[in-house]
Amino acid sequence: MELNELLSWILSGGGAGIIAYWLMDHLPFLIQLSSEYKRYASLIIAGILAVAGYLVAVSMGYQPQPETIKAWVETLFSVIGVAIGLSQFIHGRRRLRIQR
């Protein structure tokens, strides 16, 4: 897998959500959180990972750089929204599989 593919997976393939939930299961300070705080933490982590991935993709020239502040805000909003939406989908799939 090349860096461009990895960043694409993080941004739009659910990678940010998968990594966030992996961290939730493996980092002691996240494991100790209550279920409500775990949910918030996973959303924040997925959003941060997606934004970081996007910024790396832009700096490497894999994604076009937004030209205005408005374009930056709209793009980052979309990146965060996709990451959070996919992380919730992944969470639902994991919980359904565990409950079977």
HUMODA-V327248 format. One record per helix or strand of 2 or more residues. SS is the DSSP state (a for helix, b for strand). FROM is the first residue (numbers start at 1). LEN is the number of residues. If there is no record, write none. Layout:
# HUMODA-V327248
SS;FROM;LEN
SS;FROM;LEN
This chain:
# HUMODA-V327248
a;3;10
a;15;12
a;28;4
a;35;25
a;69;31
